[in-house]
Amino acid sequence: MALSRDSAELIGLQAVAWLATNDELLPVFLGATGASQEDFREALEDPVFQGAVLDFILMDDAWISGFCDAQALSYETPRMARAMLPGGGEVNWT
């Protein structure tokens, strides 16, 4: 199943909202990215920022599971959404 760009942005926004409500994980994201809480609030609807949040969540199976379970998404959906957002194209290492 391919996602549209609009669907990918909606999933990205859901990921941002999920991360914002996760009191344990949000500080880890802010520390890893150097973003402030104000930066986080200002970039909510930015597809580049949404992609960064998805990149972060995709680093850990537990984070993906938590996000997908909370949003009733398949575990592959965040990866597909990430691929549709800026900077999310498949990397070819050859």
N, CA, C and O of each residue as an XYZ file, in Angstrom:
376
protein
N       0.847     -1.179      0.000
C       0.000      0.000      0.000
C       0.891      1.240      0.000
O       1.722      1.417      0.890
N       0.711      2.085     -0.996
C       1.460      3.332     -1.076
C       0.649      4.437     -0.404
O      -0.582      4.450     -0.448
N       1.369      5.349      0.212
C       0.717      6.481      0.871
C       0.827      7.723     -0.002
O       1.798      7.890     -0.740
N      -0.160      8.580      0.084
C      -0.069      9.880     -0.571
C       0.769     10.813      0.306
O       0.995     10.534      1.484
N       1.212     11.890     -0.265
C       1.987     12.869      0.502
C       1.132     13.426      1.642
O       1.633     13.617      2.750
N      -0.137     13.684      1.385
C      -1.028     14.199      2.442
C      -1.171     13.197      3.583
O      -1.148     13.574      4.754
N      -1.317     11.916      3.235
C      -1.419     10.877      4.269
C      -0.135     10.795      5.079
O      -0.169     10.631      6.299
N       1.006     10.910      4.386
C       2.298     10.861      5.068
C       2.437     12.027      6.037
O       2.937     11.857      7.149
N       1.997     13.212      5.620
C       2.069     14.377      6.507
C       1.140     14.213      7.704
O       1.481     14.637      8.809
N      -0.015     13.613      7.506
C      -0.929     13.367      8.623
C      -0.292     12.398      9.623
O      -0.372     12.612     10.832
N       0.333     11.347      9.124
C       1.015     10.397     10.004
C       2.187     11.080     10.700
O       2.440     10.840     11.881
N       2.901     11.930      9.965
C       3.983     12.700     10.578
C       3.476     13.590     11.700
O       4.107     13.688     12.752
N       2.348     14.233     11.479
C       1.755     15.081     12.514
C       1.299     14.240     13.707
O       1.439     14.669     14.852
N       0.761     13.058     13.452
C       0.384     12.158     14.543
C       1.617     11.750     15.344
O       1.564     11.650     16.570
N       2.725     11.517     14.647
C       3.970     11.139     15.335
C       4.464     12.276     16.218
O       4.905     12.046     17.345
N       4.392     13.495     15.712
C       4.799     14.662     16.503
C       3.913     14.782     17.740
O       4.411     15.001     18.844
N       2.597     14.638     17.556
C       1.671     14.742     18.689
C       1.923     13.628     19.705
O       1.894     13.868     20.912
N       2.171     12.413     19.217
C       2.454     11.296     20.120
C       3.716     11.558     20.919
O       3.749     11.337     22.130
N       4.759     12.029     20.241
C       6.015     12.315     20.927
C       5.835     13.437     21.948
O       6.409     13.381     23.035
N       5.053     14.439     21.612
C       4.833     15.572     22.515
C       4.177     15.145     23.821
O       4.378     15.780     24.856
N       3.399     14.080     23.776
C       2.711     13.622     24.989
C       3.488     12.542     25.738
O       3.045     12.063     26.782
N       4.632     12.165     25.211
C       5.441     11.121     25.838
C       6.498     11.780     26.730
O       7.551     12.202     26.253
N       6.202     11.862     28.019
C       7.062     12.578     28.965
C       8.456     11.976     29.105
O       9.395     12.684     29.467
N       8.606     10.696     28.827
C       9.921     10.062     28.926
C      10.736     10.233     27.654
O      11.949     10.436     27.716
N      10.084     10.153     26.507
C      10.796     10.155     25.235
C      11.053     11.550     24.676
O      12.060     11.764     24.002
N      10.165     12.498     24.942
C      10.354     13.851     24.412
C      11.690     14.459     24.823
O      12.373     15.020     23.967
N      12.096     14.377     26.086
C      13.405     14.934     26.444
C      14.568     14.243     25.724
O      15.583     14.877     25.436
N      14.422     12.957     25.435
C      15.461     12.238     24.695
C      15.560     12.807     23.280
O      16.658     13.042     22.776
N      14.417     13.025     22.647
C      14.398     13.616     21.305
C      15.010     15.012     21.323
O      15.847     15.340     20.482
N      14.590     15.827     22.281
C      15.114     17.195     22.349
C      16.626     17.183     22.570
O      17.349     17.971     21.960
N      17.098     16.305     23.426
C      18.528     16.206     23.679
C      19.299     15.715     22.467
O      20.393     16.201     22.182
N      18.735     14.760     21.759
C      19.406     14.193     20.589
C      19.461     15.168     19.422
O      20.416     15.160     18.645
N      18.445     16.003     19.298
C      18.374     16.909     18.153
C      18.867     18.322     18.465
O      19.194     19.090     17.560
N      18.914     18.649     19.739
C      19.275     20.012     20.119
C      18.122     20.993     19.988
O      18.305     22.197     20.171
N      16.938     20.488     19.674
C      15.759     21.343     19.547
C      15.268     21.746     20.939
O      15.395     20.993     21.905
N      14.714     22.931     21.012
C      14.094     23.381     22.251
C      12.601     23.056     22.202
O      12.074     22.670     21.159
N      11.938     23.216     23.326
C      10.485     23.007     23.349
C       9.803     24.007     22.416
O       8.815     23.676     21.760
N      10.332     25.226     22.358
C       9.765     26.227     21.454
C       9.950     25.817     19.998
O       9.026     25.940     19.194
N      11.146     25.327     19.657
C      11.391     24.817     18.303
C      10.381     23.721     17.970
O       9.816     23.689     16.876
N      10.169     22.833     18.921
C       9.248     21.721     18.739
C       7.842     22.244     18.424
O       7.202     21.774     17.484
N       7.368     23.204     19.199
C       6.019     23.762     18.987
C       5.913     24.478     17.645
O       4.896     24.366     16.959
N       6.954     25.210     17.268
C       6.907     25.993     16.029
C       6.964     25.123     14.775
O       6.487     25.540     13.719
N       7.532     23.938     14.869
C       7.754     23.099     13.689
C       6.720     21.988     13.523
O       6.899     21.118     12.671
N       5.670     21.991     14.292
C       4.698     20.897     14.284
C       4.226     20.496     12.889
O       4.139     19.307     12.579
N       3.925     21.470     12.060
C       3.347     21.177     10.757
C       4.372     21.171      9.630
O       3.996     21.083      8.461
N       5.631     21.262      9.950
C       6.698     21.249      8.948
C       7.004     19.807      8.547
O       7.419     19.017      9.396
N       6.811     19.441      7.274
C       7.074     18.063      6.850
C       8.516     17.620      7.084
O       8.754     16.436      7.325
N       9.467     18.516      7.022
C      10.863     18.159      7.303
C      11.000     17.755      8.771
O      11.660     16.765      9.087
N      10.377     18.520      9.663
C      10.408     18.205     11.090
C       9.676     16.900     11.368
O      10.146     16.077     12.153
N       8.538     16.710     10.733
C       7.791     15.465     10.901
C       8.656     14.274     10.488
O       8.641     13.230     11.140
N       9.403     14.441      9.407
C      10.317     13.387      8.971
C      11.384     13.104     10.009
O      11.741     11.949     10.240
N      11.896     14.158     10.639
C      12.905     13.980     11.687
C      12.324     13.226     12.877
O      12.995     12.381     13.470
N      11.090     13.529     13.223
C      10.429     12.813     14.328
C      10.247     11.344     13.949
O      10.510     10.457     14.761
N       9.801     11.088     12.732
C       9.653      9.700     12.300
C      11.001      8.985     12.280
O      11.091      7.827     12.687
N      12.049      9.663     11.809
C      13.395      9.068     11.847
C      13.751      8.657     13.270
O      14.268      7.564     13.498
N      13.476      9.524     14.206
C      13.786      9.261     15.607
C      12.996      8.061     16.127
O      13.566      7.155     16.736
N      11.697      8.055     15.888
C      10.851      6.971     16.372
C      11.256      5.643     15.723
O      11.198      4.593     16.363
N      11.660      5.695     14.470
C      12.039      4.476     13.753
C      13.332      3.849     14.277
O      13.681      2.739     13.874
N      14.038      4.532     15.157
C      15.287      3.999     15.703
C      15.072      2.872     16.713
O      16.011      2.137     17.017
N      13.866      2.723     17.232
C      13.649      1.739     18.294
C      12.311      1.025     18.083
O      11.271      1.662     17.918
N      12.360     -0.301     18.093
C      11.129     -1.076     17.890
C      10.059     -0.766     18.924
O       8.874     -0.738     18.592
N      10.449     -0.533     20.161
C       9.469     -0.230     21.213
C       8.780      1.102     20.940
O       7.586      1.256     21.197
N       9.534      2.058     20.420
C       8.940      3.367     20.108
C       7.943      3.233     18.951
O       6.851      3.800     18.988
N       8.336      2.477     17.931
C       7.433      2.249     16.798
C       6.173      1.532     17.270
O       5.060      1.915     16.910
N       6.353      0.507     18.065
C       5.199     -0.238     18.575
C       4.277      0.671     19.376
O       3.059      0.640     19.198
N       4.854      1.475     20.255
C       4.045      2.377     21.064
C       3.270      3.367     20.228
O       2.083      3.594     20.466
N       3.937      3.963     19.239
C       3.274      4.923     18.361
C       2.175      4.243     17.546
O       1.037      4.711     17.515
N       2.522      3.144     16.891
C       1.553      2.462     16.030
C       0.363      1.930     16.826
O      -0.779      2.029     16.378
N       0.624      1.373     17.990
C      -0.469      0.867     18.817
C      -1.390      2.007     19.254
O      -2.610      1.846     19.282
N      -0.815      3.140     19.588
C      -1.620      4.293     20.024
C      -2.465      4.856     18.883
O      -3.558      5.373     19.113
N      -1.955      4.756     17.650
C      -2.649      5.334     16.498
C      -3.397      4.288     15.669
O      -4.009      4.623     14.655
N      -3.352      3.030     16.093
C      -3.978      1.923     15.356
C      -3.449      1.856     13.921
O      -4.219      1.752     12.966
N      -2.126      1.919     13.789
C      -1.461      1.831     12.489
C      -0.689      0.522     12.409
O      -0.302     -0.047     13.429
N      -0.470      0.053     11.188
C       0.404     -1.104     11.014
C       1.833     -0.663     11.319
O       2.156      0.521     11.221
N       2.676     -1.602     11.682
C       4.047     -1.270     12.049
C       4.882     -0.812     10.849
O       5.961     -0.251     11.037
N       4.416     -1.033      9.655
C       5.120     -0.578      8.450
C       4.736      0.847      8.049
O       5.460      1.489      7.288
N       3.629      1.336      8.542
C       3.119      2.642      8.115
C       4.079      3.791      8.392
O       4.252      4.629      7.506
N       4.716      3.893      9.559
C       5.639      5.010      9.774
C       6.807      5.024      8.778
O       7.237      6.090      8.337
N       7.313      3.839      8.428
C       8.399      3.769      7.454
C       7.929      4.249      6.090
O       8.650      4.968      5.397
N       6.723      3.853      5.704
C       6.175      4.289      4.415
C       5.930      5.799      4.417
O       6.198      6.481      3.428
N       5.419      6.309      5.532
C       5.187      7.748      5.631
C       6.507      8.496      5.552
O       6.609      9.518      4.873
N       7.515      7.989      6.245
C       8.827      8.652      6.233
C       9.383      8.747      4.823
O       9.987      9.755      4.455
N       9.181      7.704      4.038
C       9.685      7.690      2.667
C       9.027      8.761      1.798
O       9.613      9.206      0.811
N       7.820      9.172      2.157
C       7.093     10.177      1.374
C       7.418     11.614      1.782
O       7.092     12.549      1.052
N       8.053     11.798      2.936
C       8.351     13.142      3.422
C       9.735     13.574      2.937
O      10.544     12.725      2.563
N      10.021     14.879      2.934
C      11.324     15.364      2.471
C      12.483     14.653      3.141
O      12.509     14.497      4.362
N      13.448     14.220      2.327
C      14.634     13.537      2.841
C      14.422     12.082      3.173
O      15.305     11.444      3.747
N      13.278     11.547      2.830
C      12.961     10.175      3.209
C      13.103      9.153      2.121
O      12.665      8.014      2.287
N      13.702      9.522      1.008
C      13.857      8.563     -0.084
C      14.742      7.397      0.313
O      15.576      7.505      1.212
N      14.551      6.297     -0.362
C      15.370      5.100     -0.112
C      16.832      5.419     -0.380
O      17.164      6.064     -1.374
N      17.688      4.971      0.497
C      19.133      5.181      0.340
C      19.704      4.004     -0.424
O      19.454      2.849     -0.080
N      20.478      4.300     -1.469
C      21.140      3.266     -2.249
C      22.638      3.387     -1.964
O      23.267      4.365     -2.369
N      23.201      2.420     -1.282
C      24.595      2.494     -0.852
C      25.573      1.992     -1.886
O      26.771      1.942     -1.609
N      25.111      1.613     -3.076
C      26.033      1.122     -4.102
C      26.478      2.225     -5.023
O      27.257      1.983     -5.945
